[in-house]
Amino acid sequence: MTNVQIALRDPNYAQALEKLLESDGAHRVYVVDRPLPGIDGVVLLDEQGVDKIPTDSSLRDRYVVLARKPAFDRLAALWNAGVRHVIFATDAPQIAQLAILAVEMRSQFGPCN
């Protein structure tokens, strides 16, 4: 079972994603105000929480960021901060679910070259 922390300001989006992930029986979901470093697994957070992502590059791959505006300069800043998984607030929760599954697969099988 994979742990997923959801640290979003939008409670409706968080709840919809929580239901999706729990329904597959393969995820333990924690809806939190702030990511808890002691819980392993994937973390989904708002772009305002990017400063909470550890600088250790081995940990950065576990984060998915929900961005409010797809402005190029903001995306570049997220990339420079080490974020490799970004979805948009206008995306359906199913897209967030796919991004979380992609992070899980990447951590299980390693990066594709």
C-alpha positions as CSV (number, residue, x, y, z in Angstrom):
1,M,0.0,0.0,0.0
2,T,1.3,3.4,-1.0
3,N,1.0,6.5,1.2
4,V,-0.2,9.7,-0.3
5,Q,-0.3,13.0,1.5
6,I,-2.7,15.6,0.1
7,A,-1.8,19.2,1.3
8,L,-4.2,21.4,-0.7
9,R,-6.1,24.5,0.2
10,D,-9.1,23.4,-2.0
11,P,-11.0,20.9,0.3
12,N,-13.3,19.8,-2.5
13,Y,-10.4,18.8,-4.8
14,A,-8.7,17.1,-1.9
15,Q,-11.8,15.2,-1.0
16,A,-12.5,14.1,-4.6
17,L,-8.9,12.9,-5.0
18,E,-8.9,11.1,-1.6
19,K,-12.0,9.2,-2.7
20,L,-10.4,8.2,-6.0
21,L,-7.2,7.0,-4.4
22,E,-8.9,5.1,-1.5
23,S,-11.3,3.4,-3.9
24,D,-8.6,1.4,-5.6
25,G,-7.5,-0.2,-2.3
26,A,-3.8,0.4,-3.0
27,H,-3.4,3.8,-1.3
28,R,-3.4,5.1,2.3
29,V,-4.4,8.8,2.0
30,Y,-3.6,11.5,4.5
31,V,-5.2,14.9,4.0
32,V,-2.9,17.3,5.9
33,D,-2.4,21.0,6.3
34,R,1.4,20.6,5.8
35,P,3.3,17.6,4.4
36,L,4.6,15.4,7.2
37,P,8.2,14.4,6.5
38,G,7.9,11.2,8.6
39,I,5.4,9.7,6.2
40,D,6.9,8.1,3.1
41,G,5.2,8.1,-0.3
42,V,3.8,10.7,-2.7
43,V,3.0,14.3,-1.7
44,L,0.6,16.5,-3.6
45,L,0.7,20.1,-2.6
46,D,-0.2,23.6,-3.8
47,E,2.5,25.6,-5.6
48,Q,2.7,27.9,-2.5
49,G,4.1,24.9,-0.7
50,V,7.1,24.4,-3.0
51,D,9.3,26.0,-0.3
52,K,8.5,23.0,1.9
53,I,10.1,20.5,-0.6
54,P,13.4,19.2,0.7
55,T,16.5,20.2,-1.3
56,D,17.7,16.6,-1.3
57,S,17.2,15.6,-4.9
58,S,16.4,12.0,-4.0
59,L,13.2,13.2,-2.2
60,R,12.1,15.8,-4.7
61,D,10.7,13.2,-7.1
62,R,8.0,12.2,-4.7
63,Y,6.2,15.6,-4.9
64,V,3.4,16.6,-7.3
65,V,2.5,20.3,-7.4
66,L,-0.9,21.7,-8.2
67,A,-0.3,25.0,-10.0
68,R,-3.0,27.7,-10.2
69,K,-1.7,29.5,-13.3
70,P,0.1,27.8,-16.2
71,A,2.3,30.9,-16.7
72,F,5.6,30.0,-18.3
73,D,7.8,31.9,-15.8
74,R,6.1,30.2,-12.9
75,L,6.6,26.8,-14.4
76,A,10.3,27.6,-15.0
77,A,10.6,28.6,-11.4
78,L,9.0,25.3,-10.3
79,W,11.4,23.3,-12.6
80,N,14.4,25.2,-11.2
81,A,13.2,24.4,-7.7
82,G,13.4,20.7,-8.6
83,V,9.7,20.0,-9.2
84,R,9.2,17.4,-12.0
85,H,5.5,16.7,-11.7
86,V,3.0,19.6,-12.2
87,I,-0.7,19.5,-12.7
88,F,-3.1,22.4,-13.0
89,A,-6.0,23.4,-10.7
90,T,-8.2,23.2,-13.8
91,D,-7.3,19.5,-14.3
92,A,-9.8,16.9,-13.0
93,P,-8.8,14.9,-9.9
94,Q,-8.3,11.9,-12.2
95,I,-5.3,13.7,-13.7
96,A,-3.9,14.2,-10.2
97,Q,-4.4,10.4,-9.7
98,L,-2.4,9.7,-12.9
99,A,0.4,12.0,-11.8
100,I,0.5,10.2,-8.4
101,L,0.6,6.8,-10.1
102,A,3.4,8.1,-12.4
103,V,5.5,9.1,-9.3
104,E,4.9,5.7,-7.8
105,M,6.0,3.9,-10.9
106,R,9.1,6.1,-11.3
107,S,10.1,5.4,-7.7
108,Q,9.5,1.7,-8.3
109,F,11.3,1.3,-11.6
110,G,13.6,4.3,-11.7
111,P,13.8,7.1,-14.2
112,C,13.5,6.3,-17.9
113,N,16.5,7.2,-20.0
